[in-house]
Every structure is written in structure tokens, then in C-alpha cells.
């Protein structure tokens, strides 16, 4: 079955430290992959997307993600976290029917 | 462009009451979607409309009906609300390809 797994429910990072949020997918071919961010009480905003080509994709707000086919992963990274990055992050996969399958989300807490 | 708009923002219902959540998009998108978001569950697809005149069930359609009124508008109806339908509901749209979906701000629904 197609699925997206985000292994970490919560992550706490110190401000200025680097960040990596994990995402693994299960799909028989190469899916289209997305990272969304949701601030409290808000809708979802797209951070970046991967369709094909370069496995390292750049997004907004200084985020990047790397697609690794061998590991079925699409991890989100940021070199230096700011307090305003505190939010919930969702990995999603489009597996060919125009619908998205979402992971359950990772809540990022940023400590001073 | 307003993007995707949803009304109302908040709603409290009693068990057994009915209501319709409204969604509209001004991006000339073909496809529209309704999700519900529950803590620890991520976003789950309720119904979607791949194009005007068509609707399809998603992962959790029971207890809901939808209407694609025209290309712009896609409504979600709860005929007899139950406490299990307490959730945050998001509408989204895209152009029907594998591109990202654009999300509305959400409707927070409580069923007592």
C-alpha cells in the first residue's frame, strides 16, 4: 500500500542549530514528493517539491530536501533554524491519481 | 487573487444538526479536495473532484456528501453531525496535474 511515514512526532532544536526532518515513502515507482508547513491556526503552505531530476531541491525560507531512491526517503533540512520555523511539517506524496497522501506530521519546537 | 477561501472559519454544532462547509477558488483550477485534520493523524482525504461535474470518495467519506457546484466552488455537507466529526476541515485545489495543492485557511468544527 502507498504510504508516507514521518517517524518523529516532535523534534526540539535550539535556535541556530541545524535541522533534519525525516520522511519515508512506500510506493512502487518514483512518486512526486512535497513538504508543507503549517503554522498554528493556519492552512498549509508548500515549502518545496520533487518531481524528477536533481535529487537536492531548494525551497522557500531556506529549506532544502534530498530525495534518496535507495532509502525511499525525502528528508527536509535547514542549516540554521530560526524561532519562526516552529510549526508542524508534513511530508506528502502524489502517487499518480492527483490525490496526496500525507504523513502524520512532525511538530518542530525551537528552544532559545 | 484570494486563492482558496473557506467559510465559516469556526462552527459549533449539536449532534444531529446539519451544515454545509463552503469552499471557493479563483485560480481556475480543475481539481478540488476536502480533507480533515485530526491530532496525530495528519490530513486525510474525504472527497475530491477531479473536474467539474465529477466527485470521488477519498479515504474517509462516511458521513459526508459533496457538491461541485461549478468550477470555482466545492461544498462539503454533514447531514447529521456526530462528535466524531469534530475536526479541522481544509479545502484545497490544483490544476489536476501532479502539481502541488493550494490550501484554504480551514474550518474548525466542533460537534457537541
Contacts between the chains, C-beta under 8 A, distances in Angstrom:
chain1	res1	chain2	res2	distance
A	9	B	40	7.3
A	32	B	98	4.6
A	34	B	100	5.7
A	36	B	103	7.9
A	42	B	105	6.7
A	42	B	106	7.7
A	43	B	4	7.8
A	43	B	90	6.3
A	43	B	103	4.2
A	43	B	104	5.7
A	43	B	105	4.7
A	43	B	106	5.6
A	44	B	43	7.7
A	44	B	90	7.1
A	44	B	92	7.9
A	44	B	103	4.4
A	45	B	103	7.7
A	46	B	100	4.8
A	46	B	102	7.9
A	49	B	99	7.8
A	49	B	100	5.6
A	51	B	98	6.8
A	90	B	42	6.3
A	90	B	43	7.0
A	94	B	98	5.1
A	96	B	98	7.7
A	98	B	31	5.7
A	98	B	48	7.7
A	98	B	50	6.1
A	98	B	94	7.2
A	98	B	96	5.8
A	98	B	97	7.3
A	98	B	98	7.1
A	99	B	33	7.1
A	99	B	45	5.8
A	99	B	48	5.9
A	99	B	58	6.8
A	100	B	33	7.9
A	100	B	43	7.8
A	100	B	45	7.4
A	100	B	101	6.1
A	102	B	42	4.2
A	102	B	43	4.5
A	102	B	44	7.6
A	103	B	42	5.7
A	104	B	40	6.1
A	104	B	41	6.1
A	104	B	42	4.1
A	105	B	40	7.9
A	105	B	42	5.3
